Amino acid sequence: MLSPATFRFLKSIQKNNNKVWFDKNKPAYLSAKEDVGALVDEVIAELVKIDKTLAGLSSKDCVFRIYRDVRFSKDKRPYKTNLGASINAGGKKVMVPGYYLHLEPGKSFLAGGLWMPPGEELKKIRQEIDYNGKDINKIISNPAFKKYYGTFDQSYKLKTTPKGYAKDHKDIEILKLTSFIVWHPFKDTEVLNKSFVKEIGKGAKIMKPMLDFLKVAIS
C-alpha cells in the first residue's frame, strides 16, 4: 500500500522543481523512493502469479530514476513529477512487451504493450497482424479488455497506409499503429487504497493475452 506521504512529495516537486529545494528535501525523496520500491515488489509478486517470466525481478530492476535527462530537451526542469516502473522480463533497461506502472498525483495509470518498436520488430508485428488478425481482434474485442482498456492508444499512428499493405485491408487501422499500447487510469484514492496491488493484478491479467501476442510476433 502506497503511503500518502509519497504523493505529498510528488505534489510538492510539481511546484518546487529545482535542485535547491530537492537537496533540502532529499530525505522525503528517499522515503518516497523506498515506498514505491516496496509497492513495486508487491506488484511483481502479484504479477508472477499470472506471468512466470517475471520471476526473479525486483523493484531495483524496474523503477526509473526521478532525474530527468535534459540534454536535448527544451524543458530544463531537473526532476520528473512521477515515479514509474517498467515491469517485464528484462526490467527497465530492456525494450520488450511488458507492464508499466505510473504513479503521479492525478495522473496515475497502468499501461502495457510495446512503445515505438524498432523497424524490424514493427515489421514482424504487422506481419503477425496480417497473418493472424483474428487472434489480436479476439483479444481486443473481449468485453473485459474493452471495459478496462478501451483499445490501443491511437497517439502513435500513421496517417497513411503502411508500405506493403492495401488500404482496404481488414485490419488496416491496427496496421497503421507504430506503438501497441493500452492503458487504464487510476484515481488517487484507488492508488492509496490497500486493494491497489490486487487491482494491478486484475488489470495485468486482462492485458496479458495482448502481451503474449506481441511476444510471439517479435520472437
C-alpha positions as CSV (number, residue, x, y, z in Angstrom):
1,M,0.0,0.0,0.0
2,L,1.4,3.4,-1.1
3,S,1.9,6.0,1.7
4,P,0.0,9.3,1.3
5,A,3.4,11.0,2.1
6,T,4.7,9.8,-1.3
7,F,2.0,11.6,-3.1
8,R,2.6,14.7,-1.0
9,F,6.2,14.7,-2.0
10,L,5.3,14.3,-5.7
11,K,2.8,17.2,-5.4
12,S,5.5,19.3,-3.8
13,I,8.0,18.7,-6.5
14,Q,5.5,19.9,-9.1
15,K,5.8,23.4,-7.5
16,N,9.4,23.2,-6.5
17,N,11.2,21.5,-9.4
18,N,14.7,22.8,-8.7
19,K,17.9,21.4,-7.1
20,V,17.9,23.7,-4.1
21,W,14.5,22.5,-2.9
22,F,15.2,18.9,-3.8
23,D,18.5,18.8,-1.9
24,K,16.8,20.3,1.1
25,N,14.1,17.7,0.9
26,K,16.2,14.7,0.0
27,P,15.1,12.6,3.0
28,A,11.5,13.0,1.7
29,Y,12.5,11.8,-1.7
30,L,14.4,8.8,-0.3
31,S,11.4,7.8,1.7
32,A,9.1,8.1,-1.3
33,K,11.6,6.1,-3.4
34,E,11.7,3.3,-0.8
35,D,7.9,3.4,-0.5
36,V,7.4,3.0,-4.3
37,G,10.1,0.2,-4.3
38,A,8.2,-1.7,-1.7
39,L,4.9,-1.3,-3.6
40,V,6.5,-2.4,-6.9
41,D,7.9,-5.5,-5.1
42,E,4.4,-6.3,-4.0
43,V,3.1,-5.8,-7.6
44,I,5.8,-8.1,-9.0
45,A,4.9,-10.8,-6.5
46,E,1.2,-10.4,-7.6
47,L,2.1,-10.5,-11.4
48,V,4.3,-13.6,-11.1
49,K,1.1,-15.5,-10.3
50,I,0.0,-14.9,-13.9
51,D,3.3,-14.3,-15.7
52,K,6.2,-16.6,-14.7
53,T,8.6,-14.7,-16.9
54,L,8.7,-12.0,-14.1
55,A,10.1,-14.4,-11.5
56,G,13.4,-13.1,-10.0
57,L,12.7,-9.5,-10.7
58,S,12.9,-6.8,-8.0
59,S,11.9,-3.2,-7.9
60,K,15.5,-2.2,-8.4
61,D,15.3,-3.7,-11.8
62,C,12.2,-1.8,-12.7
63,V,11.8,1.6,-11.0
64,F,13.0,4.5,-13.1
65,R,15.2,7.3,-11.7
66,I,13.4,10.6,-10.8
67,Y,16.2,12.6,-12.5
68,R,15.3,13.9,-16.0
69,D,17.7,13.8,-19.0
70,V,17.5,17.4,-20.1
71,R,20.4,17.4,-22.5
72,F,18.2,17.5,-25.6
73,S,15.1,18.9,-24.1
74,K,13.7,22.5,-24.1
75,D,12.2,21.6,-20.7
76,K,15.1,22.0,-18.3
77,R,13.3,21.0,-15.1
78,P,15.7,18.6,-13.4
79,Y,13.2,16.2,-11.9
80,K,10.2,14.1,-13.0
81,T,6.9,14.6,-11.2
82,N,6.2,10.9,-11.2
83,L,7.8,7.6,-10.1
84,G,7.3,4.8,-12.6
85,A,8.3,1.2,-13.2
86,S,8.7,-0.9,-16.3
87,I,7.9,-4.5,-15.2
88,N,9.0,-7.1,-17.8
89,A,11.4,-10.0,-18.0
90,G,14.4,-7.7,-18.6
91,G,13.5,-4.8,-16.4
92,K,13.6,-1.2,-17.3
93,K,16.7,-1.5,-19.5
94,V,15.2,-3.9,-22.0
95,M,12.5,-3.0,-24.6
96,V,10.2,-5.9,-24.7
97,P,6.4,-6.2,-24.3
98,G,5.6,-5.6,-20.7
99,Y,3.8,-3.7,-18.0
100,Y,4.3,-0.1,-16.9
101,L,3.1,1.4,-13.7
102,H,3.0,5.2,-13.5
103,L,2.5,6.9,-10.1
104,E,1.7,10.6,-10.1
105,P,-1.0,12.6,-8.2
106,G,-4.0,12.9,-10.5
107,K,-2.3,11.1,-13.4
108,S,-1.6,7.5,-12.3
109,F,-2.1,4.6,-14.6
110,L,-1.3,1.1,-15.6
111,A,-0.1,0.6,-19.2
112,G,1.5,-2.1,-21.2
113,G,2.5,-3.3,-24.6
114,L,5.4,-2.2,-26.8
115,W,6.2,1.5,-27.4
116,M,7.8,2.6,-30.7
117,P,9.4,-0.8,-31.6
118,P,12.4,-0.6,-34.0
119,G,11.7,-1.1,-37.7
120,E,12.4,-4.8,-37.8
121,E,10.2,-5.5,-34.8
122,L,7.4,-3.3,-36.1
123,K,7.6,-5.2,-39.4
124,K,7.2,-8.5,-37.6
125,I,4.3,-7.3,-35.5
126,R,2.5,-6.1,-38.7
127,Q,3.2,-9.4,-40.3
128,E,1.7,-11.2,-37.4
129,I,-1.4,-9.0,-37.5
130,D,-1.6,-9.6,-41.3
131,Y,-1.4,-13.4,-40.8
132,N,-3.3,-13.8,-37.6
133,G,-5.6,-10.7,-37.3
134,K,-8.4,-12.8,-35.9
135,D,-6.2,-13.5,-32.8
136,I,-5.5,-9.9,-31.9
137,N,-9.1,-8.9,-32.7
138,K,-10.4,-11.6,-30.4
139,I,-8.2,-10.2,-27.6
140,I,-9.0,-6.5,-28.0
141,S,-12.7,-7.2,-28.6
142,N,-13.0,-9.2,-25.4
143,P,-15.6,-7.4,-23.2
144,A,-13.3,-7.3,-20.2
145,F,-10.5,-5.9,-22.3
146,K,-12.7,-3.2,-23.8
147,K,-14.2,-2.2,-20.5
148,Y,-10.8,-1.9,-18.8
149,Y,-8.6,-0.5,-21.6
150,G,-10.8,0.5,-24.5
151,T,-8.5,-0.2,-27.4
152,F,-4.9,0.5,-28.4
153,D,-3.7,4.1,-27.8
154,Q,-4.1,6.0,-31.1
155,S,-1.4,8.6,-30.3
156,Y,1.2,6.9,-32.4
157,K,-0.3,6.1,-35.7
158,L,0.4,6.6,-39.4
159,K,-1.9,8.9,-41.3
160,T,-1.2,6.8,-44.5
161,T,-1.2,3.1,-45.3
162,P,2.0,1.3,-44.2
163,K,4.1,0.1,-47.1
164,G,3.1,-3.3,-48.4
165,Y,-0.5,-3.3,-47.2
166,A,-3.7,-2.5,-49.0
167,K,-5.8,0.5,-48.0
168,D,-8.8,-1.9,-47.7
169,H,-7.0,-4.4,-45.5
170,K,-9.5,-5.6,-42.9
171,D,-7.1,-4.7,-40.1
172,I,-5.6,-1.6,-41.6
173,E,-6.4,0.6,-38.6
174,I,-4.3,-1.7,-36.3
175,L,-1.6,-2.0,-39.0
176,K,-1.2,1.8,-39.0
177,L,-0.1,1.8,-35.4
178,T,3.6,2.5,-34.6
179,S,3.1,1.7,-30.9
180,F,1.0,-1.0,-29.4
181,I,0.0,0.4,-26.0
182,V,-3.1,0.2,-23.8
183,W,-3.6,2.0,-20.5
184,H,-6.0,2.4,-17.6
185,P,-6.1,5.4,-15.4
186,F,-6.4,5.4,-11.6
187,K,-7.8,8.0,-9.2
188,D,-5.5,8.9,-6.3
189,T,-8.0,7.2,-3.9
190,E,-7.5,4.0,-5.8
191,V,-3.7,4.2,-5.7
192,L,-3.7,4.8,-2.0
193,N,-6.2,2.0,-1.3
194,K,-5.0,-1.2,0.3
195,S,-6.6,-3.2,-2.6
196,F,-4.4,-1.4,-5.2
197,V,-1.9,-4.3,-5.7
198,K,-4.8,-6.7,-6.4
199,E,-6.3,-4.2,-8.8
200,I,-3.0,-4.1,-10.7
201,G,-3.1,-7.9,-10.8
202,K,-6.6,-7.8,-12.3
203,G,-5.5,-5.3,-15.0
204,A,-2.4,-7.3,-15.8
205,K,-4.4,-10.5,-16.2
206,I,-6.7,-8.8,-18.7
207,M,-3.7,-7.3,-20.6
208,K,-1.5,-10.5,-20.7
209,P,-3.0,-12.1,-23.9
210,M,-2.2,-8.9,-25.8
211,L,1.4,-9.0,-24.5
212,D,1.7,-12.7,-25.4
213,F,0.6,-11.9,-29.0
214,L,3.3,-9.2,-29.3
215,K,5.9,-11.5,-27.8
216,V,5.1,-14.2,-30.4
217,A,5.2,-11.6,-33.1
218,I,8.8,-10.4,-32.4
219,S,10.2,-13.8,-31.4
